[in-house]
Amino acid sequence: MDIFGLSKLSLNMKNFIKTLLISIVSISVFAQSIHIKILQQPVEVYKDKWGVSHIYAQNEHDLFVTQGYVAASDRLFQLEIWRRQATGTVAELLGERELKRDIGTRLFKFRGNLTAELQHYHPRSKQVIEAFVAGINAYIAEARLKPEELPFEFKLLNTLPDFWTPEVVISRHQGLLSNIEDEINNARLVKILGADKMRELSWFHPKNSDNEPNLELDKILDNDVLFEHILEYYEAFRAPLKFPKPDNKVGLLDDFQDWYKDEKDNVGSNNWIVSGKLTESGYPMLANDPHRAQSTPSLRYWVHLNAPNWNVIGGGEPTLPGVSIGHNEYGAWGLTIFETDNEDLYVYETNPKNPNQYKYKGIWENIKVISDTIKVKGQAPKIVQLKYTRHGPVVFQDIKNNHLYAVRAGWQEVGCAPYLASLRMNQAKSWEEFRKACTFSRIPGENMIWADKKGHIGWQAVGISPIRKNWSGLVPVTGDGRYEWGGYLPIESLPNKFDPSEGFVVTANNNLTPANFPNRNAIGWRWAHPVRANRIEEVLASGKKHTLEEFALLQSDYVSLTARVLVPMLKRLPIDEKYQFIKSKLEKWDTFELSPESTNTTVYVEWESLLQKAVHQLAVPEKARKYMKTIPTKRLTDWLVTPPPFLGANPLVSRDSILIACFKQAVDNITIRLGKDENQWQYGQANNKHIKLTHALSDWVTDPDLKAKVNLGPIPRGGYGETVNNSSNNLNQTHGASFKIIVDTENWDRTLGINNPGQSGDPRSEHYGDLFHLWGNGGYFPVYFTKSKIVAVSEKVMVLKP
């Protein structure tokens, strides 16, 4: 295994890249001196060959000022868009099509005690956040003085970056929140199908009986208003920001449901830890690869923070201080999504004589109204009325039936800014300190793992989890006082392990919670199919002593456990002679590895996709398909192994007919897409499975040279959405692990990392796309921690002075 992704390159190129990647020779670097008035003492910043800034400060204030400064220097446009989304000022830049987004953002703005909020995340988090913001603003002040040198996006949009406040940092707009969209779709499906059929088609687990979870609808929902666009402003708040050409009138919400489905299907992560008894080094090891949308620039950003009481390296979002995934001198940590349920949709009876009053415990209460003004490009400012019940923002009013709908969100409580509690984790010296830090981590719900130099490993689920005593949280409920949260489940009460006897912990968004878990309705009912986790466990439990190279192989693993179930079903089935050769080839395919070079993979993935669609159409009535766009893979494999009655009078015959019909259709589809020559059916290629990164403003770029710089790829890919190396279920990979880290706690300098496509968001930088092909080949760069090694591979030194 070549962890630097060199296996397919020429010998000369291999030697060149190996020298580039792993040489420890001294190199000459040029030093740049920068003056920043708000610094207290000089700060050194070493930027290494892979674009990672290693910051050496003499005090905490200067450390985070510098982190903000270097993040802004690398990701200025990304930070500006974050600021506008966080503050509800996108319409000021892009016009009326973004007005609903801004309304939604302001409707769901954190309106709690700001002082308590800023102090939650760390004993000095208020000072840390303020210093970080000051560093961002210091760079912005410089950049505004030379608008001609701004990144190209600012010139295309004719705008300047504006200044940050701490409120931008604690925004929840980019949080992986919860299930309110599922909640309303569940209710629609219950009305169409009934609760029993809804449970049959879904995969709710863990549960103790067939009538779990409770999906009973209150009589207040006995009308068709449920099918109206009730969550329009919530969806606008959550929707990804796009930049269609100015003459494109497509609304931002037109494809929200498709985006939401992609997010639910593909956003996840893998992480695992192994104890020293299972490693070659004898020390614990950790691996983490979060699966998020692939984009340029990447969501995450590597940084090294060194100052008195701080020495941490890893990745986080460039908009936040600290490191959310990484290691310090004592231990390493990582995360994946753990399903909590911290949102509920409440429906109220309103006063027929006054629609701004709603009934709570038999008494009419007044809606709280906040007036706000939103600037809109090319128009006069819009004055909007933001309305709130005691539970949260009003998202819809049904005047005809005298009802209104409001969202209660746990993430509007103090301490729910995503990932900021990592600041405490960054300074943890032991499992006990790390677990204590986890108790401050409320959003998103995560599986936090830890491995340390003393030989310990541990797992703690985190997240803000409302206690529901009399309902499941999966459908809307009345807001009349009968359905109230009973506080929040203490994070220590969520699932956890410490030094397990099996010697490892694996989390991949699958369920790890027992059916008899107390306060069952405080956590999620839907989890990822466990195939990724099962494959990782299969490798870790193989009896081998694990190494960094083997962990790198596992992060790039393309084995499909679903293929192991489905492909053998073909062997006894007859087929037309036209398809027999391809069928026989697939039957002999015993690795079930969805590699980019394989032609069997092309056939299999198309076949599985068609099986999913065919069974979905048979299982889900047409009127329900809008709200249940797919069926869980677990249901697909279960129904094909043991055909259910809905397949007809003879389910086995029907099942076999589906298997063959979909196989033939798969071959026909591939022939149309890739041609008749089966030797040209390699899975990974530009006409099939690949990744091409298209800049959000690509449509605005008229200069062909610039367009060629800002867009990257295509390069071939393997796998799909349910392999360990998650490459999404689209032919052009939309999601997956852009950021990866592998740590052997024996030696921090042996840490490996990657960040697709590069550290910088500016195409003028050599670090804009320099990691794209390395990442695509399953490669890594060395993440050095010792200063002498960092200096040896640095290409640039900055000295920041007061």
C-alpha positions in Angstrom: 0.0 0.0 0.0 1.3 3.4 -1.0 -0.2 5.8 1.4 0.9 8.8 -0.6 -1.1 7.7 -3.7 1.9 7.1 -6.0 1.1 3.6 -7.3 0.0 4.6 -10.7 2.6 7.2 -11.5 5.9 6.9 -13.4 9.1 6.0 -11.5 10.5 9.5 -12.0 7.3 11.1 -10.9 7.1 8.8 -7.9 10.6 9.7 -6.8 9.9 13.4 -7.3 6.7 13.3 -5.2 8.2 11.1 -2.5 11.0 13.7 -2.1 8.4 16.4 -2.0 6.2 14.6 0.6 8.6 13.0 3.0 12.0 14.7 2.9 13.2 16.3 6.1 16.0 18.3 4.6 16.3 21.9 5.4 14.8 24.3 2.9 15.2 27.9 2.4 12.0 29.9 3.1 11.3 33.6 2.7 10.2 35.4 5.8 7.4 38.0 5.6 6.9 40.6 8.4 3.3 41.8 9.0 2.1 44.3 11.5 -1.2 43.8 13.3 -1.9 46.4 16.0 -4.0 44.3 18.2 -1.3 41.7 18.8 0.4 41.8 22.2 3.7 40.0 21.2 5.3 38.7 18.0 3.8 35.5 16.4 5.5 33.1 14.0 3.5 31.3 11.3 5.1 28.5 9.3 3.2 27.5 6.2 4.2 24.0 5.1 4.3 22.5 1.6 0.7 21.4 1.9 -0.6 24.8 2.9 -1.1 24.1 6.6 -0.3 27.1 8.9 1.6 26.2 12.1 1.0 29.2 14.5 3.5 29.8 17.3 2.2 32.5 19.7 3.4 33.6 23.1 -0.1 34.1 24.6 -3.6 32.8 24.0 -5.0 36.1 22.7 -2.5 36.4 19.9 -2.9 32.7 19.1 -6.5 33.1 18.2 -6.1 36.5 16.6 -3.6 34.8 14.3 -5.9 31.9 13.6 -8.6 34.3 12.4 -6.1 36.2 10.4 -4.6 33.2 8.5 -8.1 31.7 8.0 -9.3 34.9 6.3 -6.1 35.1 4.2 -6.8 31.6 2.8 -10.7 31.5 2.7 -11.8 35.1 2.5 -14.8 34.6 0.1 -15.9 31.5 2.1 -15.9 33.6 5.2 -17.8 36.4 3.6 -20.6 34.0 2.4 -20.7 32.5 5.9 -21.1 36.0 7.4 -24.0 36.9 5.1 -25.8 33.6 5.7 -25.3 34.0 9.5 -26.6 37.6 9.5 -29.4 37.3 7.0 -27.9 39.7 4.5 -27.7 37.6 1.4 -30.5 39.5 -0.4 -28.4 42.6 -0.1 -25.9 40.9 -2.3 -28.0 38.7 -4.6 -31.4 40.3 -4.7 -35.0 39.3 -4.0 -34.6 35.6 -4.7 -32.7 35.4 -1.4 -35.2 37.3 0.7 -36.9 34.3 2.1 -33.5 32.9 3.2 -32.8 36.1 5.1 -36.2 36.1 6.7 -35.7 32.5 7.8 -32.2 33.3 9.1 -33.5 36.1 11.2 -36.5 34.1 12.3 -34.2 31.4 13.7 -31.5 33.7 15.0 -30.1 32.9 18.4 -31.9 35.3 20.7 -30.8 34.0 24.1 -28.3 35.6 26.5 -25.2 36.4 24.4 -22.9 36.7 27.3 -23.8 33.2 28.6 -23.6 31.9 25.0 -20.1 33.2 24.5 -18.9 31.9 27.8 -20.3 28.3 27.4 -17.7 26.7 25.2 -14.5 27.2 27.2 -13.6 28.9 30.5 -12.3 31.8 28.3 -14.3 31.2 25.1 -15.6 34.8 25.1 -12.1 36.1 24.9 -11.1 33.4 22.4 -14.0 34.1 20.1 -13.5 37.9 20.3 -9.8 37.5 19.5 -10.6 35.2 16.5 -13.1 37.7 15.2 -10.5 40.5 15.7 -8.0 38.5 13.6 -10.5 38.0 10.8 -11.3 41.7 10.8 -7.7 42.7 10.8 -7.2 40.9 7.5 -10.5 42.2 6.1 -9.4 45.8 6.9 -6.2 45.2 5.0 -8.0 43.6 2.1 -10.6 46.4 1.7 -7.7 48.9 1.2 -6.7 47.0 -2.0 -9.9 45.9 -3.6 -8.0 45.2 -6.9 -6.2 42.3 -5.1 -9.3 40.6 -3.7 -10.2 37.1 -4.9 -12.1 37.0 -8.1 -15.5 36.3 -6.5 -15.6 39.7 -5.0 -15.0 41.3 -8.4 -17.7 39.2 -10.1 -20.2 40.2 -7.5 -19.0 43.8 -7.2 -18.7 43.6 -3.4 -16.2 43.9 -0.6 -15.8 41.6 2.4 -17.4 43.1 5.6 -16.5 42.9 9.2 -17.4 40.1 11.6 -18.9 40.1 15.1 -19.0 37.3 17.7 -22.6 36.6 16.7 -21.4 35.4 13.3 -19.2 32.7 15.0 -22.1 31.3 17.1 -24.6 31.1 14.2 -26.4 27.8 13.9 -27.2 28.2 10.1 -24.6 25.6 9.0 -25.3 23.1 11.8 -26.3 19.5 11.1 -29.5 20.1 12.9 -32.3 17.5 13.2 -35.4 16.0 11.8 -38.1 18.6 11.4 -38.3 18.0 7.6 -38.7 14.2 8.3 -41.3 15.0 11.0 -43.7 16.7 8.6 -43.1 14.2 5.8 -43.7 11.4 8.4 -47.1 13.0 9.2 -48.0 13.3 5.5 -47.1 9.6 5.0 -49.2 8.6 8.0 -52.1 10.5 6.6 -51.6 8.8 3.1 -50.6 5.3 4.2 -51.5 4.8 7.9 -49.1 4.4 10.7 -48.6 0.6 10.3 -47.7 0.8 6.6 -45.4 3.8 7.3 -43.5 1.7 9.9 -43.4 -1.3 7.5 -41.7 0.8 4.7 -39.3 2.7 7.0 -36.6 1.3 9.1 -37.2 2.7 12.6 -34.8 1.1 15.2 -34.0 0.0 17.8 -37.5 -0.9 19.0 -39.1 -3.4 21.3 -42.4 -4.0 19.4 -44.0 -3.7 16.0 -46.1 -0.7 17.0 -43.0 1.4 17.8 -42.4 4.2 17.3 -45.7 6.0 18.1 -46.9 7.8 14.9 -50.4 8.8 16.1 -51.5 12.1 14.7 -53.5 14.6 16.8 -56.9 15.6 15.5 -55.7 19.1 15.0 -53.8 17.8 12.0 -57.0 16.3 10.4 -56.9 18.6 7.3 -55.0 19.0 4.1 -52.9 22.0 5.2 -50.2 19.5 6.2 -49.4 19.2 2.5 -48.8 23.0 2.1 -45.3 24.5 2.3 -45.3 24.8 6.0 -41.5 24.8 6.5 -40.8 27.3 3.7 -38.8 29.7 5.9 -37.0 26.9 7.8 -36.0 25.4 4.4 -34.8 28.8 3.2 -32.7 29.1 6.3 -31.1 25.7 5.8 -30.8 25.6 2.0 -27.3 25.7 0.4 -26.5 29.0 -1.2 -26.2 28.9 -5.0 -25.1 31.5 -7.5 -27.1 31.1 -10.7 -26.5 33.7 -13.4 -28.3 37.0 -12.8 -30.8 36.2 -15.5 -31.7 32.8 -14.0 -35.0 33.2 -12.1 -34.9 29.7 -10.5 -35.9 30.0 -6.8 -33.6 28.7 -4.1 -36.1 26.2 -2.8 -37.1 24.6 -6.1 -34.8 21.7 -5.4 -34.7 21.7 -1.6 -36.3 18.2 -1.3 -33.7 16.7 -3.6 -30.9 18.4 -1.8 -32.3 17.3 1.6 -32.5 13.7 0.3 -28.9 13.8 -0.9 -27.8 15.2 2.5 -29.7 12.5 4.4 -28.3 9.7 2.1 -24.7 10.9 2.0 -23.8 13.1 4.9 -22.2 10.9 7.6 -18.7 9.8 8.6 -16.5 6.9 9.7 -14.3 6.9 12.8 -12.6 4.1 14.7 -10.2 3.6 17.5 -8.1 0.6 18.4 -6.2 -0.2 21.5 -2.4 -0.8 21.6 -3.0 -4.6 21.8 -4.2 -4.5 18.2 -1.6 -2.3 16.7 1.9 -2.9 15.5 3.3 0.0 17.5 1.6 -1.1 20.7 -0.1 2.2 21.0 -3.7 3.2 20.4 -4.5 4.4 16.9 -7.4 6.6 15.6 -8.9 7.3 12.1 -11.6 9.7 11.1 -13.1 10.7 7.7 -16.2 13.0 7.9 -18.5 12.7 4.9 -19.9 16.1 3.8 -20.5 17.8 0.5 -17.5 18.0 -1.8 -16.8 21.5 -2.8 -14.1 24.0 -3.7 -12.9 25.2 -1.3 -13.3 22.3 1.2 -15.6 22.6 4.2 -12.6 22.0 6.5 -9.3 23.6 7.1 -6.1 22.3 8.7 -4.3 24.5 11.3 -1.7 24.0 14.1 -2.2 26.1 17.2 0.8 26.5 19.6 0.9 28.8 22.6 1.2 28.4 26.4 -1.3 25.6 27.4 -2.2 25.1 23.7 -0.6 22.7 21.3 -3.2 21.2 18.9 -3.3 20.3 15.3 -6.2 19.2 13.0 -9.1 20.3 11.0 -12.1 22.5 11.7 -14.3 24.8 9.8 -12.3 28.0 8.9 -15.1 30.1 10.4 -14.5 28.7 13.9 -11.7 29.0 16.5 -9.9 25.9 17.6 -9.8 22.4 16.0 -12.8 20.0 15.9 -10.9 16.9 14.8 -7.2 16.3 15.6 -4.7 15.8 18.4 -2.7 17.5 21.1 0.3 16.2 23.0 -1.9 13.8 25.0 -4.6 12.3 22.8 -6.4 12.4 19.5 -10.1 12.7 18.8 -12.6 12.4 16.0 -16.4 12.5 15.3 -19.3 11.1 13.4 -23.0 11.9 13.4 -25.1 10.4 16.3 -28.8 10.7 15.7 -30.4 13.0 18.2 -33.9 14.6 17.8 -33.8 18.1 19.0 -36.7 19.7 16.9 -40.5 19.5 17.1 -43.2 21.0 15.1 -46.1 22.4 17.2 -49.6 23.2 15.9 -51.8 25.7 17.8 -55.4 26.8 17.8 -55.5 30.5 17.2 -58.1 33.0 18.4 -60.7 33.5 15.6 -61.1 37.1 16.8 -57.3 37.7 17.0 -54.9 35.6 14.9 -52.0 36.8 16.9 -53.2 34.9 19.9 -52.8 31.1 20.4 -54.3 28.7 23.0 -52.0 27.3 25.6 -53.4 25.3 28.6 -56.8 26.9 27.9 -55.6 30.5 27.9 -55.1 32.8 24.9 -51.5 33.9 24.8 -50.1 36.7 22.6 -47.6 35.9 19.8 -44.4 37.9 20.3 -43.7 40.0 17.2 -40.3 41.5 16.3 -40.1 43.9 13.4 -36.9 43.7 11.2 -35.6 45.4 8.1 -33.9 43.5 5.3 -31.8 45.2 2.6 -32.6 43.9 -0.9 -30.3 44.6 -3.9 -32.0 46.8 -6.4 -35.1 47.4 -4.2 -36.2 49.4 -1.2 -35.6 47.6 2.1 -38.3 45.1 3.2 -39.8 45.4 6.6 -40.8 41.9 8.0 -42.6 40.8 11.0 -41.0 37.8 12.9 -43.4 36.0 15.1 -42.8 33.6 18.1 -44.8 31.4 20.4 -43.5 30.3 23.8 -42.0 27.3 21.9 -40.2 29.0 19.1 -40.5 30.7 15.6 -43.8 30.7 13.8 -43.2 29.3 10.3 -46.8 29.1 9.0 -50.2 30.5 9.7 -53.4 28.7 8.6 -56.0 31.5 8.6 -58.8 29.3 7.3 -58.6 26.7 10.1 -57.4 29.1 12.8 -54.1 27.3 13.3 -50.5 28.2 13.3 -47.3 26.2 13.2 -44.1 26.9 15.2 -40.7 25.1 15.5 -39.2 24.2 18.9 -35.5 23.7 18.5 -33.1 22.6 21.2 -30.3 24.2 19.2 -31.7 27.6 20.1 -30.6 27.0 23.7 -27.3 28.5 25.0 -24.3 26.5 24.0 -25.5 25.1 20.6 -23.1 26.7 18.1 -21.7 23.7 16.2 -18.3 22.4 17.1 -17.3 25.3 19.4 -17.1 23.0 22.4 -14.1 21.5 20.7 -12.1 24.3 22.4 -12.3 22.4 25.7 -11.4 19.1 23.9 -8.3 20.8 22.4 -6.8 21.1 25.9 -7.9 17.7 27.3 -5.0 15.6 28.8 -6.9 12.4 29.6 -10.1 10.5 28.8 -11.7 11.9 31.9 -11.0 15.5 30.8 -12.0 14.7 27.3 -15.3 13.2 28.4 -16.0 16.3 30.6 -15.3 18.5 27.6 -17.9 16.4 25.7 -20.6 17.4 28.1 -20.4 21.0 26.6 -20.9 19.7 23.1 -24.6 20.1 22.2 -24.8 20.5 18.4 -24.5 18.5 16.3 -25.2 15.1 17.8 -21.9 13.2 17.5 -20.0 10.0 18.3 -16.8 11.5 19.9 -13.9 9.1 20.1 -10.6 9.4 22.0 -7.2 7.6 21.9 -4.3 8.6 24.1 -0.6 8.0 24.6 -1.2 6.3 28.0 -3.0 3.5 26.2 -6.7 4.4 26.6 -9.5 4.5 24.1 -13.0 5.8 24.6 -16.3 6.7 22.9 -19.0 9.2 24.1 -22.1 10.1 22.2 -23.0 13.8 22.6 -25.8 16.1 21.6 -28.7 18.1 23.1 -31.5 15.5 23.5 -35.0 16.6 24.7 -36.8 14.2 27.0 -40.2 13.4 25.6 -42.4 11.5 28.1 -45.5 11.0 26.0 -44.6 11.1 22.3 -42.0 9.9 19.8 -41.0 13.3 18.3 -41.5 11.8 14.8 -44.7 13.7 13.9 -46.1 17.2 14.7 -48.0 17.6 18.0 -50.4 20.2 19.4 -48.8 23.2 21.2 -51.6 23.4 23.8 -49.4 22.2 26.7 -49.9 18.5 26.5 -46.6 17.8 24.8 -43.8 19.5 26.7 -40.1 18.6 26.9 -39.0 17.3 30.3 -35.6 19.0 30.2 -32.6 17.5 28.3 -30.9 14.2 28.8 -27.5 14.6 30.5 -24.8 14.0 27.9 -23.1 11.5 30.3 -26.3 9.4 30.0 -25.8 9.0 26.3 -24.1 5.8 25.1 -20.4 5.5 25.9 -17.5 3.0 26.3 -14.1 3.1 27.9 -11.3 0.6 27.0 -13.7 -2.0 25.7 -12.6 -5.7 25.9 -12.7 -6.2 22.2 -10.1 -3.5 21.8 -11.8 -1.2 19.3 -14.8 1.0 18.8 -16.3 1.8 15.3 -19.0 4.4 14.6 -20.3 5.0 11.1 -23.7 6.7 11.8 -25.2 3.3 12.5 -27.2 2.5 15.6 -25.1 1.6 18.7 -28.0 2.2 21.2 -29.8 -0.8 22.9 -33.6 -1.1 22.4 -34.1 -0.6 26.2 -32.2 2.7 26.3 -33.9 5.0 28.9 -35.7 8.0 27.5 -35.9 6.3 24.1 -37.6 9.3 22.4 -34.7 11.6 23.2 -32.6 10.2 20.4 -33.1 9.3 16.8 -35.2 6.4 15.3 -33.4 6.4 11.9 -29.8 5.4 11.5 -27.4 4.7 8.6 -27.3 1.2 7.2 -24.6 -0.6 9.2 -22.7 -1.9 6.2 -19.9 0.6 6.5 -19.5 -0.1 10.2 -19.7 -3.8 9.7 -17.0 -3.7 7.0 -14.7 -1.7 9.3 -15.3 -4.1 12.2 -14.6 -7.0 9.9 -11.1 -5.6 9.1 -10.3 -4.5 12.7 -11.3 -7.9 14.1 -9.2 -9.9 11.6 -6.5 -10.7 14.1 -3.8 -8.6 12.4 -1.7 -6.0 14.1 -2.8 -2.7 12.5 -0.6 0.0 11.0 -1.0 3.4 9.5 -0.9 1.9 6.0 -3.6 -0.5 6.8 -5.8 2.3 8.2 -5.2 4.2 5.0 -6.3 1.2 3.0 -9.4 0.9 5.1 -10.3 4.6 4.7 -10.1 3.9 0.9 -12.0 0.6 1.1 -14.5 0.0 -1.7 -15.9 -3.4 -0.6 -19.7 -3.5 -0.8 -21.4 -5.8 1.8 -24.7 -5.3 -0.1 -23.1 -6.8 -3.2 -22.2 -9.8 -1.1 -25.9 -10.4 -0.5 -27.3 -9.5 -3.9 -24.8 -10.9 -6.5 -25.2 -14.6 -5.4 -28.9 -14.3 -6.1 -28.2 -14.3 -9.8 -26.5 -17.6 -10.0 -29.5 -19.9 -10.4 -31.6 -17.5 -12.6 -31.9 -18.0 -16.4 -31.3 -15.1 -18.7 -31.4 -14.3 -22.5 -28.2 -15.3 -24.3 -27.5 -11.7 -25.1 -26.8 -11.0 -21.4 -25.4 -14.4 -20.4 -21.7 -13.5 -20.7 -21.9 -10.4 -18.6 -24.0 -12.2 -16.0 -21.5 -15.0 -15.8 -18.7 -12.5 -15.3 -20.6 -10.9 -12.5 -21.3 -14.2 -10.9 -17.5 -15.0 -10.8 -16.8 -11.6 -9.2 -16.0 -12.6 -5.6 -14.2 -9.5 -4.2 -17.3 -7.3 -4.3 -14.9 -4.4 -4.4 -16.3 -1.4 -6.3 -12.9 -0.4 -7.8 -12.6 2.3 -10.5 -10.9 -0.2 -12.8 -13.6 -2.8 -12.7 -16.2 -3.4 -15.4 -18.2 -5.7 -13.0 -18.6 -2.8 -10.7 -20.2 -0.7 -13.4 -22.8 -3.4 -14.0 -23.4 -4.1 -10.3 -23.9 -0.5 -9.3 -26.4 0.2 -12.1 -28.2 -3.1 -11.2 -28.5 -2.2 -7.5 -29.7 1.2 -8.4 -32.4 -0.2 -10.6 -33.4 -2.7 -8.0 -33.8 0.1 -5.5 -36.1 2.0 -7.9 -38.2 -1.1 -8.9 -38.8 -2.3 -5.4 -39.6 1.3 -4.3 -42.3 1.6 -6.9 -43.8 -1.7 -5.9 -43.6 -1.0 -2.2 -44.6 2.6 -2.0 -47.9 3.8 -3.4 -47.6 6.5 -6.0 -49.3 9.2 -3.9 -46.7 8.7 -1.2 -43.5 8.7 -3.3 -43.1 12.4 -3.2 -42.5 12.2 0.6 -40.7 8.8 0.6 -38.3 9.1 -2.3 -36.4 5.9 -1.6 -36.5 2.9 0.7 -33.7 2.0 3.1 -31.1 -0.4 1.7 -31.8 -2.7 4.7 -35.4 -3.0 3.5 -34.3 -3.7 -0.1 -32.0 -6.6 0.9 -34.5 -8.0 3.4 -37.3 -8.0 0.9 -35.2 -9.6 -1.8 -33.9 -12.3 0.5 -37.4 -13.0 1.9 -39.9 -11.7 -0.6 -42.9 -9.9 1.0 -46.6 -10.3 0.1 -46.7 -7.0 -1.8 -44.7 -8.7 -4.6 -47.8 -10.6 -5.6 -49.4 -14.1 -5.4 -46.0 -15.8 -6.0 -43.5 -13.5 -4.3 -40.5 -15.7 -5.1 -41.2 -15.8 -8.8 -41.9 -12.0 -8.8 -38.6 -11.4 -6.9 -36.6 -13.4 -9.5 -38.3 -11.6 -12.4 -37.3 -8.2 -10.8 -33.7 -9.4 -10.4 -33.4 -10.4 -14.1 -35.4 -7.5 -15.5 -33.3 -5.0 -13.6 -30.1 -6.8 -14.7 -31.0 -6.6 -18.3 -32.0 -3.0 -18.0 -28.7 -2.2 -16.3 -26.7 -3.7 -19.2 -28.8 -1.8 -21.7 -28.3 1.5 -19.8 -24.6 1.0 -19.7 -24.4 0.2 -23.4 -26.2 3.5 -24.2 -23.9 5.4 -21.8 -20.5 3.8 -22.5 -20.9 2.0 -25.8 -21.0 -1.6 -26.9 -17.4 -2.4 -26.2 -17.5 -4.0 -22.7 -13.8 -3.3 -22.4 -14.7 0.4 -22.1 -17.0 -0.1 -19.2 -14.6 0.7 -16.4 -16.5 2.1 -13.5 -14.3 5.1 -12.8 -14.2 7.4 -15.8 -15.5 10.8 -16.9 -18.6 9.2 -18.5 -19.4 7.1 -15.4 -18.2 7.4 -11.8 -15.9 10.4 -11.3 -15.6 13.6 -9.4 -15.6 17.1 -10.9 -15.5 20.1 -8.6 -17.4 23.1 -10.1 -16.9 26.4 -8.3 -20.2 28.0 -7.1 -19.6 31.0 -9.3 -18.4 29.1 -12.4 -21.4 30.2 -14.4 -20.4 33.8 -13.9 -16.8 33.3 -15.2 -16.3 34.3 -18.9 -12.5 34.0 -19.0 -11.7 30.5 -20.1 -8.3 30.5 -18.4 -9.9 31.4 -15.1 -12.7 28.9 -15.5 -10.1 26.2 -16.1 -8.4 27.2 -12.8 -11.5 27.4 -10.6 -13.0 24.0 -11.7 -11.2 20.8 -11.0 -11.4 17.3 -12.6 -12.8 15.1 -13.6 -10.9 12.2 -12.0 -12.1 8.6 -11.8 -13.6 7.3 -8.6 -14.7 4.0 -7.1 -17.3 3.0 -4.5 -20.6 4.5 -3.8 -22.6 5.8 -0.8 -22.4 2.7 1.3 -18.8 1.7 1.0 -16.3 2.8 3.7 -14.9 5.1 1.1 -18.2 6.9 0.6 -18.2 8.4 -2.8 -22.0 9.2 -2.8 -24.7 7.6 -4.9 -24.3 10.0 -7.8 -22.1 9.4 -10.9 -20.4 12.7 -10.2 -19.4 12.4 -6.5 -21.2 15.0 -4.5 -20.3 13.9 -1.0 -17.7 12.0 0.9 -14.5 12.4 2.9 -12.7 15.6 1.8 -10.9 15.6 5.1 -9.2 12.6 6.6 -6.9 12.0 9.5 -5.0 8.9 10.8 -3.1 9.0 14.1 -0.7 6.6 15.8 -0.4 7.9 19.3 3.1 6.5 19.6 4.5 9.3 17.5 2.5 12.4 16.6 4.8 13.2 13.7 3.6 10.1 11.9 0.1 11.5 11.6 -1.4 11.4 8.1 -3.9 13.8 6.7 -5.6 15.1 3.5 -8.0 17.9 2.6 -9.6 17.9 -0.8 -8.9 19.9 -3.0 -6.5 22.1 -1.0 -6.1 24.5 1.9 -6.8 27.7 0.0 -10.0 29.0 -1.5 -8.2 31.4 -3.9 -7.4 29.9 -7.3 -4.3 32.2 -7.5 -2.8 30.1 -4.7 -0.7 27.0 -5.3 -2.7 25.4 -2.5 -6.1 25.8 -4.2 -6.1 22.4 -5.9 -2.7 20.9 -5.1 -4.2 18.1 -3.0 -6.9 17.1 -5.5 -5.1 14.3 -7.3 -3.3 13.1 -4.2 -6.7 12.8 -2.5 -8.2 11.1 -5.6 -5.5 8.4 -5.5 -6.1 7.7 -1.8 -3.0 9.6 -0.7 -2.1 11.7 2.3 0.5 14.3 3.4 2.5 14.0 6.6 1.1 16.2 9.4 4.1 17.2 11.4 3.8 18.3 15.0 7.5 18.8 16.1 8.7 22.3 15.3 12.0 21.1 13.8 10.2 18.9 11.3 7.7 21.7 10.5 10.5 24.2 9.8 12.2 21.7 7.5 9.1 21.4 5.3 8.0 25.1 5.4 7.7 27.1 2.2 6.9 30.4 3.9 7.4 32.1 7.2 5.4 35.0 8.5 6.3 37.0 11.6 3.2 38.9 12.8 4.2 41.8 15.0 2.2 44.3 17.2 
